[in-house]
Structure formats: structure tokens, C-alpha cells
């Protein structure tokens, strides 16, 4: 099983994505730390902060297990009420990483020898073409 791993660096306020296999990540909970070598980031230590399953349902730290459950929510992740005191029953994924997870969010806890910007270079912005001269708009 392959996951999309979204890695955020709080120091540089940037993020990058890597496609990783499930080895070293399966069975871990939100909040657990793991070696960045799983994602090819030697010397880095990462912490799982969340994720979502293949159907887009978010993982939630306070829901045990790997299953999708319908729980009564009053705050996010997964639900953001319009009024104070408003609650709603929503489907949420448990806090343990399983085969059904498509994306895992993680943050850098310990930096390695290579800088984060070198591992995930910034994308260059594409310039928009100027309006054509003489065209009637």
C-alpha cells in the first residue's frame, strides 16, 4: 500500500509531498514519531499530525482504532459549526494508520543534515501571458 505523505516544516513554513510505502508507518497513531528514512529523508524525525482515507474522511486523534465511525461532533477536524453549541453527526476515521488511509500529514520534529529547501525545492511561478495587442475585449 502506498501513501501520499505531506511533510510540513514549522521552521521554514513550507511543505512537500512524497509517495511512500506503508513500511514503518502502518499501525502508528496520530502523535507518534517515526524516522524520516521511511520517506527518504535521512536524519529527519517526523510526527504524524493527521490524514484522510481513500474517500476523503479525516482522521481524528480522539477516535480509537482504524475504522470509520459516525460520531457527534462539536468542533473540527471534520466539522466546523456555524453557531455556538451546534453539533452534528459526521463520519470520521480513527487515529491509527491502516491500509485504507490515502494521505498522511506529518511535521518535522528533528532536522537532518540536508536542508528542507534542498529536499523539496520551491516551485517556480508560471508567468501569465500578456493580453494580445489589438484584441477587442
C-alpha positions as CSV (number, residue, x, y, z in Angstrom):
1,X,0.0,0.0,0.0
2,X,1.4,3.4,-0.9
3,X,0.6,6.6,0.9
4,X,0.9,10.3,-0.1
5,X,3.0,11.7,2.8
6,X,2.6,15.5,3.2
7,X,5.5,16.8,5.3
8,X,5.4,20.3,6.8
9,X,8.4,22.1,8.3
10,X,7.3,24.6,11.0
11,X,10.8,26.3,10.8
12,X,10.6,27.3,7.2
13,X,6.8,27.2,7.0
14,X,6.9,25.1,3.8
15,X,5.6,21.7,2.9
16,X,6.4,18.9,0.4
17,X,4.9,15.7,-0.7
18,X,6.4,12.2,-1.2
19,X,4.9,8.9,-2.2
20,X,5.9,6.3,0.4
21,X,5.2,2.6,1.0
22,X,3.4,1.6,4.2
23,X,6.5,0.1,5.9
24,X,7.3,1.8,9.1
25,X,4.1,3.8,9.2
26,X,1.3,1.2,9.3
27,X,-0.2,0.8,12.8
28,X,1.1,4.1,14.1
29,X,-1.2,6.6,15.8
30,X,-1.6,10.4,15.4
31,X,1.1,12.0,17.5
32,X,3.6,9.2,17.2
33,X,7.1,10.0,15.9
34,X,8.9,8.0,13.2
35,X,12.2,8.1,11.3
36,X,12.3,10.2,8.1
37,X,14.3,7.4,6.4
38,X,10.9,5.8,5.6
39,X,10.4,8.8,3.2
40,X,14.0,9.1,2.1
41,X,14.7,11.9,4.5
42,X,17.9,10.7,6.2
43,X,18.4,12.2,9.7
44,X,14.9,13.7,9.9
45,X,12.4,12.7,12.6
46,X,8.7,13.2,11.7
47,X,5.5,13.3,13.8
48,X,2.1,12.2,12.4
49,X,-0.4,15.0,12.7
50,X,-3.4,13.6,10.8
51,X,-4.5,12.4,7.4
52,X,-7.5,11.2,5.4
53,X,-8.8,7.9,4.0
54,X,-9.3,7.0,0.3
55,X,-12.8,8.5,0.4
56,X,-11.7,11.8,2.0
57,X,-12.9,11.3,5.6
58,X,-10.4,12.9,8.0
59,X,-8.5,11.1,10.8
60,X,-9.3,12.3,14.3
61,X,-6.9,11.9,17.2
62,X,-9.6,11.2,19.9
63,X,-11.2,8.3,17.9
64,X,-9.5,4.9,18.7
65,X,-8.8,2.3,16.1
66,X,-8.7,2.2,12.3
67,X,-12.4,2.0,11.4
68,X,-14.7,4.8,10.1
69,X,-17.2,5.8,12.8
70,X,-20.1,8.2,12.9
71,X,-19.7,10.4,16.0
72,X,-21.4,13.5,17.3
73,X,-19.0,16.5,16.7
74,X,-19.0,20.0,18.1
75,X,-15.6,21.0,16.6
76,X,-13.0,20.1,14.0
77,X,-11.2,18.4,12.4
78,X,-14.1,17.1,10.2
79,X,-16.7,19.7,11.3
80,X,-16.7,23.4,11.9
81,X,-20.0,24.7,13.3
82,X,-21.7,27.9,12.2
83,X,-23.2,28.8,15.6
84,X,-22.0,28.3,19.2
85,X,-23.2,25.0,20.7
86,X,-24.1,23.5,17.3
87,X,-23.4,19.7,16.9
88,X,-23.7,17.3,14.0
89,X,-23.1,13.5,13.5
90,X,-20.3,13.0,10.9
91,X,-18.2,10.1,9.7
92,X,-14.6,10.2,10.9
93,X,-11.7,7.8,10.5
94,X,-9.9,6.5,13.6
95,X,-6.4,7.7,14.7
96,X,-4.4,4.5,13.7
97,X,-2.9,4.4,10.2
98,X,-4.3,1.5,8.2
99,X,-4.4,0.3,4.5
100,X,-7.5,2.5,3.9
101,X,-5.6,5.7,4.5
102,X,-4.6,7.6,1.3
103,X,-2.8,10.7,2.8
104,X,-0.8,11.1,5.9
105,X,0.1,14.6,7.3
106,X,3.4,14.9,9.2
107,X,5.6,17.6,10.6
108,X,9.3,17.8,11.0
109,X,10.4,17.4,14.7
110,X,14.2,17.0,14.1
111,X,16.1,18.2,11.1
112,X,18.6,16.2,9.2
113,X,21.9,17.2,7.5
114,X,20.3,18.3,4.3
115,X,18.2,21.5,4.4
116,X,14.4,21.1,3.8
117,X,14.5,23.5,0.9
118,X,17.1,21.3,-0.9
119,X,14.9,18.2,-0.5
120,X,11.7,20.0,-1.6
121,X,12.8,22.9,-3.9
122,X,10.3,25.7,-4.3
123,X,8.1,25.6,-7.4
124,X,8.6,28.4,-9.8
125,X,5.6,30.6,-10.6
126,X,4.4,30.5,-14.2
127,X,4.1,33.9,-15.8
128,X,0.7,34.6,-17.3
129,X,0.8,35.7,-21.0
130,X,0.0,39.4,-21.6
131,X,-3.2,40.3,-23.3
132,X,-3.0,40.2,-27.0
133,X,-2.5,43.6,-28.6
134,X,-5.3,44.8,-30.8
135,X,-7.9,42.3,-29.5
136,X,-11.3,43.6,-28.7
137,X,-12.5,42.7,-25.2
